[in-house]
Amino acid sequence: MREENMRSLREKCGEENFQKLAAAQNPKLHDFVAKYVALCNPESVFVRSDSEEDARYIREKALKNGEEAALKTDGHTIHFDGYYDQARDKSNTKYLLRPDEVLGSDIKSEVRETGLKEIHGLFRNAMAGKEMYVCFFCLGPVNSEFSIPAVQITDSGYVAHSEDILYRSGYEQFMKIGGSEKFFRFLHSAGILKGGVSRDVYNRRVYIDLGEEIVYSVNTQYAGNSVGLKKLAMRLAIKRASEDGWLTEHMFVMGVHGPEGKRVTYFSGSFPSACGKTATAMLEGEKIIGDDIAYLRRINGRIRAVNVERGIFGIIRDVNAENDPSIYKALTDPGEIIFSNVLVDHCNSPRWLDDGRPEPEEGVNFAGQWTPGKKGPDDNEVLLAHKNARYTIYLKNLENCDDKLEDPAGVELGGVIYGGRDSDTSVPVSQSFDWAHGILTQAATIESETTSATLGQEGVRKFNLMANLDFLSIPIGRYIQNNLDIAEGLEKTPFIFCVNYFLRGADGKYLNGIKDKHVWIKWMELRVNGEADAIRTPTGDIPGYDDLRGLFRKVIDKDYGKDEYEEQFKLRIPENIAKIERIKNIYHTKVFDTPHILMQALDAQKERLEECRKKHGDYVSPFVLEKDQAEE
């Protein structure tokens, strides 16, 4: 360690913490810590190793600092974010780029030198009077081809505690990398706390320096802005993956049991918000490896995946014993859990929206003392808990956690699922013709309809390719090409499926039941293993009626009629063509590097639809398509 760094760090750390830091023979790490100890000026520095003693120290500091408070059940704590600090700050989250760098017109950025000057000004003396925590983590399983070491500097016990639950400890991993510079760096300060929450949220900034693989976050506690290893690290990893030939995806990873439970087939899945991602990953009786972010690599001619995390930072709204028994049991049993922005009732227990219990008449939430009808400082009604209230929990606490969660080799993917939300176009489940067809006509064309409850206008379609648009740190065209390239030359390529749980009939009612998704998943599992037939349509392959009728009875004990099947799976040609034209217009007008092959694939799909319309009309029964296939 350089002599000047040694003196300043030894003074702030004390001998024990200094020796923990010095044990990592990594000049880049030492320079990073020394630079921001000098800038942020903490009163002291704590270096977290992988020991349980150090983890306990962090938990206790979060309580002592007032960022968390103990709840009735052993291990449960509550954290409140500030009233105006309840979600990812998209407007103040920016990439720091050189003047010659371009990511896309819709991606927020700042000139690198300008942004660094501003963010360093906000960090100057930001930790005065507080303790700095230097924490080491590993993204992905440790000692793995997938592993990415990371170091987080923060003055928030809550942030450090959250990351301890969500990510594998990485101190020993750092001991093994020697002087390597291939690790992610994160710097966070909650700023001045008032009542245990960040006071200066009007100066909230989240800046991402892609070239240096550093994320800066200040004047915020909400985990989406402050827990650097989550979606902020995802942006760094997307860029690194693009350079190194693998993928970082906004995907769950789950295992689905085959017939009689004799095998498990693994799927990854990418869905925009409110499109059924968590509900799919947590299907009762199946296995979960991860619910949010996955790394995908080509290994020995197959695509394998890992969960980047070891925990869940999940939306708690609507979690109840009937619909989510595994999560609900874990959330109500003793164990280490952080609840955020829920209500604490008179029994000192957490309560949230639609938790399946009688609504409390009073309590304390992120807006203070609460009773029904309470108004917030913006004069809006305050619900008993925030709609974006969360829970942070270890995956291992869930009864359906797969034992391959920590497997350094990951799991081989049998299928990849892309979900969206539309009321009038896509069938409940379909399979692409091949990998390229799935990436180009399904993954790259995902749309999600808004609901009247969110924006006040129902049916507005939001484009969100691969459900990853908000987190891209490379141009869209390159991202699409990377997804195509990963399948080149594989011995066995995963199937690609598309699902839509939100199709409506003429009366406006949903055509799918809440539990029907389990049937679609079971059909996918059979398809991957060559045990189910399919009907070829112009947009993809769909299940046959006989296969689905048997699965409905076996999986959810439900009679499934021909009329129901025909309405769900009829080909809606006008709507499909309209979607193609919408998507083509987006790529023509907003994406500067659209791959030519994408437009070719969309045009070919439109041509197939037009040919089918000439033969059968605008709306085509799956039975008609099945007959056509039999006659060919």
N, C-alpha and C positions, 0 to 999 in steps of 0.2 A: 504494500500500500504506500502511495506517495506520502512523503513526510508531512507536507502541509495538511493533507487529508487526515492523516493519523492524529495530529494534534487536535484539530477541531472536533473530530468524531469521538475521540477518547473522552474529551471534556463533556460532551452532551450525552454520550451513551453510558458512561461509567464503565468500569473494567469488564464486567460480565457480558454486557451487551456488545461492547467493542470487540471482545474476543469472538463472539458468535459471528459478527460481521466480517472480521478479519480472516476467519477460517475459510471463507469463500475466496479463493485465489483468482479474483476477477477484477481487473482495474476498471473496466467499464461500469460495473456495479458500484464500486467504491466511489468513483467520480460522480455518479448519479446521486448517490445518497449524500455525499459531502456537499455537492452543489446546492441541493435543496434544503439541507440543514442550515446552510449559511443564508439562503434566501428567505425561508419560512420562519427561521429563528424560534424553534420550539424550546420549551424549558428543559425537556429531556427527550431521549430517544429510547424506545423499546424495540429490540430485534426479536421477532418471533421465529423460533425454531419449530420442528415438527412435534415437540413434546406436548403431552397433555397438560403439563404444568403451565406452559406458555399459552395454550388455548384457553385454559381457565382464567388466566390473568386478563386476557382480552375480554372475556365474558363479564368478569367482575368490573372492569373499567367501564364498559358500556352501561352497567347499572349505576355505578358511582357517579358517572358524568351526567346522568339523567337522560341519556339517549334511549334507554330501555328501562322498563319497570317489570318486576316479577308479577306473574299472575297466579291464580289459585292452584293450578295443576303444576306439579313438579316439572321443572325444565322449561315451562312456557314463559315467554316475556312479550311485552307489548312495546312497539315503537310507533311514535307519531311523526309523520312529516308535517312541515308547515302547510297552512291552508292553501298557499299558492305554489306548493312544491309536491304535487301529487302524481306527476307523470313525466315521461321523457320530454325534455325541452328541445323540440325540433328546431325552433327558430334560432336558438343560440348554440346548437351543436354544429360545428363547422370543421371541415378539413383545412389544414394548413398546407398550402400548395405554393410551389414556385410559380412565377408569372407564366412560364411556358407549359405548365401542366394543365390538362383539361380532363375532367371526369364526366361532364354532362351538364346541360343547362339547368336541370332541376336539382342538382346537388349543391348544397350550400358550402361555400368555401371562403377562405380569407387568405390574403397574401401572407406567406409564412412569416416573414420578418415582422410585419405589422401585428399579426396575431400573437407571436411570441412576446413582443414588447408589451402588449396589453395584458396577457395572461400572467406574465412575470410580475407586472405591477400589482395585479390582484393578489398574488401569492406573497408579496413582500411582507414579512412579519405576520402572515396570516395565522401562524401557529404560536405566536407569542403567549406565554403563560400556559400552554397546553403541552401534552405529550405527543410526540410523533411515533407512529407505529410503522416499522419496516417489516413487511410480511412477504413470505415466499410461497408461491403456489405453482401447481402444474396443471396446465390445460390438457385434458385427455389423461388416460391412465399413466401412471409413472412407469419409467423404464420401458418405454414403448416407442415404436417408430412414429406414433402419433403425438408424442409428448412435446409441449412447448413450455419451457420454464417462463415464469413471470414474477416480477417483484412489484408490490404495491406499497406506496408510501401514503399514509393518511393520518389525520388527526382525529378520526371518528372511530370510537369503539364499536358503534353499530355497524359501520361499513366493514371493519375488520372482522367482526363477529359473523356477519352475513357471508363474507367470503370464506370464512373457515368452514361453514356448513356447505356452501355451494361448490367448493373446489378442493382438490386433493392438496394436501400439504406438500410444499416443494423445496423445503430447505435442503434436505439430503440430495435432491435432484440437482440443486445448484452446486453442491459440493463436487458433483461428478462432471460438470461441464467445463471445469477449469477456467481458462481465459476466454472461452467462446463468447462472442458478442451476439449470438442468436437467441435473445430473449426479449420479451415484451416488458415495457416499463409503464407504470401508472403513478400519477401524482394527484392526490385529492385533498382538499380541505373543505370542511363544512362551513368554514368562516366563523364569524362571531355567533355564538348560540344564545338564544333568548327563550327561556322556558324549555330548553332542551332541543330546540329546532333552529335551523339556519335562519338568521335574521335578514341578511342582505340578498334575498333571492332576485332582486332587480339587477344585481350584478352577477347573476348566475352565468357561467360560461363552461362549455364542454368543447375542447379543441383537440383535434386528432392530427398528430404529426406522422404521416404515413412513412416518410423517408427515414425517420429516426425510430419508428415503432414506439412512440410515446403517446399516452393520452393524458391530458390535463383536465381536471374538473374542479370547480370551485364554487362556493356559496350555494351548495345544494346537498341534501341528504338522500332524496329519493333514489332508490337503488338503481333504477334505469339510467340515472345520470352519474351516480357516484361509485357503484360497484364496477370498477374498471374492467374486470375480467369477463363481464357478460357481453352485452351487445356492442360495447366499445371495443373490446378485444376482438370481437367477431369481425369488425371492419379491418383491423390489422391483419387478421388471419386470412380474410378473403384475398387481400393483396399478396400476402406471402404464398398462399396456395396457388394463386395464378402464376406466380413466378416459378414455383417448384413442381407444378404438374399434379396437384390434387385439388380437392374441393372443400370449402367451408360452407355449410348449408344451414338454413333456418329450419331444421328438421327434428322430429322425434325419431327415436329408434325403439322398436317393439318386437316382441316375439309372439307369433300366432301359432297355436297348437293345431296340428293336423288331426285327421280322424282318429278317434279313440285315444288322443293324446300321445301318440307314438312318435311324433316328431315335432320340432319347433322350426318354423320358417320365419326369418327376420325381415322386417320391412322398415324403411325410413319414410317419413311423410312430411310434406311442407304445405301448410295452410295459412292464409291470412288470418288476422285476428277475427274472432267470433265466427269462424267457419267450421268448428268442430275438431280442432287439432288435439287439445287435451282430452276431450271425450273419447277420441279414437285411441290415443296412446294408452288410456287408462281403462280400456274395455275389460269388464269383469271376466275373470278366468284366464286372461292372457298375461303376458309378461312385459314389463316396461324396463327399458334400459335408460331412456332419456326422453324429455318432453320438449326440448327447445332447440339445441344447437348440436350439430354433428360434424365430425370430420370424416371425409370419404377418401380412401386411397385404393389404388390398384396394387394388389399384392398377389403374386403367383397366379396371374390371369383371372382374378376375381375382384369384385369391388367389396371392400370391407369398411365397416363404419364403427366409430366409437362415439359415446356421449362425451362432450367436452367437459361436462360438469359431473358432480356426484350428488347434487341436491336439486331441489325445485324451488324457484321463486314464482309461485303460482297465484293467479287471480282466485280469490276465495269466494267471490260472489257465486251463488247458486250451488255451492258444494253442500250436499246434504246426505243423510243416511240412505235415502232411497236411490238417488241417481248416481252417487259416487261413494259407495260403501267403503272401498279401500282407503281413499283419501280421508273420508270423514272419520273413520276409526283411528287413523294415524293422528289426526288433528285433535282428537279428544282423549287420546291415551297420554300418559306421562311420557316425556321425552323432550329433547332440545328442539324447540320451535320458536321462531320469531314471528309474531303477528304484527302486521303494520296497517294502520289506518282503519281498524275495525273499532267497534264500541266495546268498552269494558263495563259490564253491568254491575249491579249492587253486590253480586257474589264474587266480584273480581275475576269473572270469566269472560272470554272473548265472544262477541256476537257479530254476525255479519248478515248481509242481505240474503234473503231466501235460504236460510240455513235449516229450514224445516221445523223450526220451533216457534212457539208464540212470540210475537215481537215484544221486546222489552219496552217499558214505559219511561225509562230514564237511564242515564249512564254518562260516561265520559268518552268523547271521541276526538278526532283531530281538530275540531272546532271548539273544544272545551266541554263544559257541562251541556248535556243534550236532553231534550224532551221533544216529542213529536211537534212539528211545525216550527222548530228553531230556524232562524235566519242567520246566514253567515255575514261576514263583513262586506260581501258584494251584494247583499240583500237577496241572495238566492236561498231557497230552502235547503237545509242540511239534512240529508238522510241519516239513518242511525249509523251507517258505516259508508265509507267511500265506495263508489262503484268499482274503483281500481284497487281496493284493499287487497292485501297480499298475505301469503304465508311463506316462510322460508324453512325448509325441512330437508333432512337427509333422505335420499331415495331409499336407503337401506331400511328405513322405518316403515316402508310400505310392504305389505304382505306379498304383493305381486311383483316385487323388484327381482329382476333376472339375475342369476348368479354370475353372468358374464359381464356385469357392469364394470368390473375392474380388470377384465382380461386385456393384457397388453396387445394381443392380436386383433381385438375387436371382434365383430361378427360379420359373417358373409351375408350380404343382402340378396334376398330372393326377389324383392320387388321394391319399387319406389312409388309413392303415392303423392299425387298433387290434388289439393282440394280447393274449391272456390265456393262462392255463394251466388247463385242466380236462380231466379224464380221461373224462367220460361224457356231455357235453352238446353242445358246439358242434362243427360240422363244420370241416374243415381250412381252408376259405376260403369266404367268402360276401360278397355285395355288398348294401348297403342299398338300399331302394326309392328313397330320395332323401336329401338332406342331413339334414333334420330327423329322419327315421327312423334314420339312422346315428348321429347324436349322442345321441338319446334311448334307443334300444334296444341300441346296441352300445357306444359310447364311455362313456356314463354308467352302464353296467352291468358294466364289466370286473371280473372276479374272477381271482385267482391262487391256485392250490392250493399249499399247502406240501408239501414232500417229507420223508420220514423222516430224511433226512440233515441237515435244517436244524433242525427243531423236535422231532424224535422222534415226531411224530404225522402220519401221511400223510393227505392229502386235506382238510385244513382250508382253507376258502376265505376269502381275504382280499379284501374290497371295495377297489377302487382306481380310481375313475373317471378316465378319460383317462390312467391311470398317473401322475397328478399330485397325488394326495391329500396326500402328505407335504409338498408345497411350496406349497400354496394360501395366499394372503394376503388373500383375499376370501371372502365366504360362498359355499358350494357352489352355491346356487341362482343367484346372480348369475353365477358362472363358467359354468354350463350355458347360461344365457341369452346370455352373450357369445359362446359357440360357435355358438349358433343365429343370432344377429344378424349375424355376419360374412358370412354367405352371402346376406343379403337383397339382392335387386336385382342380383346378379351377371350378367354376360353369359354366363359359362361357369363352372359350379360343379364343383369336383372330385368324383369319385366317392368314396364311403366304403366301405372293405372291412374285414372282421373275419377274423382268422386264429387258429387254435389248433393248435399243433404237437404237442400232448401227449395227443391222444385215444387211449384204450386199448380193446382188444377184451375179450371175455369171459375170455380167458386172462391178462389183465393186461399183455399186451405192447403196446407202442406200435404204432398202425396206420400212422404216418407214418415214413418214412425220414429221416435227417438231411438229405439233399440234396433231398427233395421240396419244401421251401419255395421252391426256385428255380422249380419248375413253377408253384406258386401265384402267384408274382410275375409270371411271364411271362403267365399268364392275365389277371391284372389289367391288364397293359400293353395287351393286345389289347382288353380290354373298354373301356378309356378311349378307345381309338382306333376303336371300333366294328367290331372284326374278330373277335369271338367271341360266340357265343350264350350264353344262360343259361336255367336252369329256375327258375321262380317257386315259392317255398315260403312258408309262413306267417311265416318269420323273415327272409327275404332271398332273393336270387338266388344260385344255385350253378352251377358249371360243368357242362356236359354231358359225357357219357363220351367221345364221339368227339373233342372238342377236347382233353381231357386225355390221351387215349391218344396223340395225335400229339405233344403237347408233351413227355410223358414220354420218348418215343423221341428227339425232337430235342434236348431240353435236357440230359438226364442219361443218355441211351442205356439206357433201362430199359423192359422190357415191363410194361404196366399192364393188369391183368385186370379183367373186369366184376365179379367177386366182390369184389375189393379195393376198387373204386370204390363198390360198393353198400354195403359195410360202413362205409366212411369217411363217406359222404354221406347215409346214411339219416337221416330226421327222427326224433329221439328226443323224443317229445312229453312224456312224464311228467317227464323231466329239465328240459326247457325251461320247463315250467309251474312246476316247483319253483324254478327260478332266478328267474323273475319274482316269485314270492311272497317269496323271500329279499330281493330287491332292493327291492321295495315296502316291506317291513318296515323295512329300513335307512333309507329315506327318510322313512318315517312317524315313526320313533322318534329318529333322530339328526340330521336335517337340518331346521332350523327354517324355511327359505325354499324348500322344494321347489317348482319351477314346476308348476302344475296340468297343463300340457301333457305333462309327463313321465309322470304317472300315467295320463293318457288314452292315451298311446302304448303303455304297458305293458299296459293293460287291452285295448286293441285287438289287440295281439299275442296275448295269451292267448285272446281270442275266436276269432281265426283258427286257433289251435292246437286249440281245442276242436272247432271245426267240422270240421277235418281228421280229428281222432280219431274223430268220429262216423261218418265216411265210410270210413276206412281202418284204424282201430285205433291202438295206441300207437306202433308203429314202422313208418315208411313208407318204402318204397324210393324212391330218386330216379327210377327208371324209371317207377314208378306216377305220381309227380308230373309227370313229363315227358309221360306219356300224357294226364293230365288237362288239361294245358296245350294239347296238340295238339287236343283235342276241344272246347275252348272256342270 
